[in-house]
Amino acid sequence: MSLVGLPVSRRIALAAQRAGLVEANGDHAAVAASRRTVASRRRIVALGGHVVPQPAWLRALLAMPLEPETLYVDDGVVAVIDTEDAERVLDAAARSDGAEELARTLGPAVPVTRRPLEPSGRFALGGPADVPAAEAWLLRSLIKPSEGFMSRHVERRISLAVTRRLAPTRITPNVMTLVSVGIGLGGAAFFLSGTALYQTIGALLFLLHSVLDGCDGELARLKFLESRTGAVLDFWGDNFVHVAVFACMAVGWSAATGLAWPLLLGGITIASALVTAMLSARRFIGDGVDAAGSWAARLTEALSHRDFIYVVVALAAFGKAHAFLVITAIGTPAFLLLLLLAGGGRRPAGRP
């Protein structure tokens, strides 16, 4: 059985590895053992082979406090234990079909505590009929809580539908990044024109770039293909498109009016955007330290959404997309100032 491009067993194994678990598969159960919790004790997480976990959920199971040598069972789906006899538990799990059978296999010498373990982090497959629901669950997990309103309700809906169809193919996240960047650069050229038709085409291509720019990250997370190279390509490709759009807006406006001041607006916007990108690079693709939850950090996070593209689309419909440079020439330096107040490129708490 396959889920969005990966066999279920492979998906379980990759999720376990991503969570930092040492994975061992049995005939009936997917078993993952953590590193030692103390000198002689290990934490064992045992899942039925039909249970699809999220890596963050597995990490939470590793961090939760447990009484040693007690088996914690959640709804017959997952079992967790801290034990000094890891080999016996692993052997029993490999011979068991699920958490309940593991409890019976270990025998009365091991106390059992039944406890809910955050059910939103896993999906138990009852059979092939559950595959569409499981795929929808996996795709929903890709939506970030910090996304803007339009991004969440418009762009993400489209990008997830595209990603669902791309997942079974051999198309990689980096290929999608390059496609997205190419579309964005093609759209930027249309802003050299002063006509509403060409500007609208450019704005719609800019919006399409934003939609497809979500697909690369979705594919990477969905198929466990994240890499630093991909993160760098995605981050700087996106910023390159933004710079190209602002540059073409400035040149087009200057050519239409015969004046130089639109070039100044474009220069201010581009310089501020590049400095912001350099400061933010550590936050998105590096190992920046956690930033304090200051007002500036929270406001910076809120202002980093890409809902501004819809303003560009609306202005372009009237042939006024160039006027967006007035907004960016003020807003981009202000955003840079807020970023500096928030601690530069330091990464907010909880960001992967």
Buried (B, 14 or more C-beta within 10 A) or exposed (E): BBBBBBEBEBBBBBBBBBBEBEBBBBEBBBBBBBEEBEEEBBBBBBBBBBBBBBBBBBBBBBEEEBEEBBBBBBBBBBBBBBBBBBEBBBBBBBBBBBBBBBBEBBEEEBEBEEEEBBEEBBBBBEEEEBBEEBBBBBBEBBBEEBBBEBBBEBBBEBBBEBBBEBBEEEBBBBBBBBBBBBBBBBBBBBBBBBEBEBBBBBBBBBBBBBBBBBBBBBBBBBBBBBEEEBBBBBBBBBBBBBBBBBBBBBBBBBBBEEEEEBBBBBBBBBBBBBBBBEBBBBBBBBEBEEBEEEEBBBBBBEBBBBBBBBBBBBBBBEBBBBBBBEBBBBBBBEBBBBBBBBBBBBBBEEEE
